Amino acid sequence: MINLQAVNANVSRVPFFRFLNFEVQSVDSCHAETEMTFVERHIGNPVMDYYHGGIIASFMEATAAIAVHPDFADVPAKPINLTVDYLRPGVKGSLYARANVTRKGKRMASVSVTTWQTDREKTVAEGLYHFLLV
Amino acid sequence: MSGIAQKKIEQIAQMWNERGNGLITHMALEIEEVSTQGVQVRMPFNPEFCVDREQTLLHGGILTALLDSVFGLANFVAIEGVSTMATLDLRVDYLRPARSRADVIVRAHCFRKTRHIAFDSGSIWFDGHENAEIARGVASFALTRGDSSLFDALEKGDPS
């Protein structure tokens, strides 16, 4: 059993995670779910107030890293690469992410992440992230 | 510098540097070079973008955000008559740990443009270490054609 409070305490110690402004809502040995609260610095398109694509990708990376290493003591899991598919604009408001560790070996982990806003069926972006575990 | 008016470059650079809010302003990006061949942008070191307590290791996500932003700039410069664009997909390889307090330099260009789609690539290194790339990315963008660009809308303060 992973202690959610302890995970959020670790999250709050990472400067960039504080910048992203998110909280872990649930976590187990191969999943993590997070919620990011919209702030002005997330904006990519200042005319429409959409999330910046890079913020969405960063948030998914952070969620994926937590799913891989929920009990990280210092720095989060080491990312190797990522692919993101942007399906809808992220509008002003909370963004939710769910990361699913599809494979975790001795050296590598593969994690798929999906994000949505008010309707879980309406995916904002999905991504595939690889992490180095050694 | 061919096929692009100096005035347009200056307008883009000015608007880019003066965008009132949002991530690009927060990253404090400085345009160093702009041409249809590509763009080069500097991001000053910012401890908020780090993952470690010592604040010397940048999070990969900020490098991804940097690439996405600079691809957008490269598209506006390389393609005439783009009103808005949306990132379709993005792939980034993290080539080394991004451990430094040096400024980050990103170079990007649009290597293929069609009526509806643009394809971009770019790389990132720490200032003074061009031979030690820390990340490389490619992305594709869906373009919306029109006379009035995002920059024009910002200039007029009109969201239409």
Interface residues (C-beta under 8 A of the other chain):
Chain A: R13 V14 P15 F16 F17 R18 F19 L20 E40 R41 H42 I43 G44 N45 P46 V47 M48 H52 G53 G54 I55 A57 S58 F59 E61 A62 D74 V75 P76 K78 P79 I80 N81 L82 T83 V84 D85 Y86 P89
Chain B: R19 G20 N21 G22 L23 I24 H26 P47 E48 F49 C50 V51 D52 R53 Q55 L57 L58 H59 G60 G61 I62 T64 A65 L66 L67 D68 S69 T84 A86 T87 L88 D89 L90 R91 V92 D93 Y94 P97 L150 A153 L154 P159
